[in-house]
Structures are given as structure tokens and as C-alpha cells.
Amino acid sequence: MTSLQPLATQSIQYSASTLKRAERAIRCLPFQLPLLAAMRSHSVPLQAIAGQGGVENRYTKQPMSELAIESGLLWLIQVGILRREVDGQGITDSFRLTPLGRHLVERWENQGGTLPPPSFLDRLYNAVSRWLRLPF
């Protein structure tokens, strides 16, 4: 008979390139650490991030359209940081962190509670990766 380890003791090992790409993707988007921290504990609907509500919730620094937010969130899904929430009737407009996303948020919270700013090269690599959908 096989015994299972508790989930808390299991950890997923990520390659250095996966971590670097995920970190770069988050840092290059206009989202703030409180949004990611909220997504760690519960799903966050798109409407809570859009417009003035996103600023009031400290999810963004300035109001953004739903289209711009959804585009950024979909990129984070492709990178492996987020997943879309599903209910009994199908896919919803809410998002949660994946284990990779939780790992990065915990690291940043332990290192001062802010996202490090992206460099020019980070922005360039992220833009090219996002445009061409390249895995680097």
C-alpha cells in the first residue's frame, strides 16, 4: 500500500529559466503585490482589478481597462503563475495563483513586501516573449 505525503511537505522544483521567466512576467506588468497576495488566498474577479477599484484595492497603481487587465492576466496564465477559476457551470472571470505563483509571492513578501522593478532588458525580453509566445 502506498502512503501519500501531506501536501505541505511536498514541494515542486522549478528550473532556473522557469523562475526567471515568471519573475520577469510579473515585474513587467502593472499589477502590485497585494493583488497577487489576495489571489493566493482566494479568487479575485476581473471587476475588482479594473478601473478605480483596482487602485483602491492596491491591485494597480492607476486605473486600467478590463481588456488591458485580462490581457496581462492571460499572459500570467501562459507563463504558469495564474489559473482561471472554474465553478460548476464553467470558467469564471476570477483568477488564483498556481504553486509557482505562490512560491514567488512568498519570496517577495519575505524580501520586503514589494515587487522589484524590471530593468530595460527585462521589459524587452518580456515584450518579445509575449509577442512571439516564446518560452524564454
Summary of the structure (lengths in Angstrom):
residues: 136
radius of gyration: 15.5
end to end distance: 41.2
largest distance: 55.0
contacts: 354
relative contact order: 0.18
helix: 54%
strand: 13%
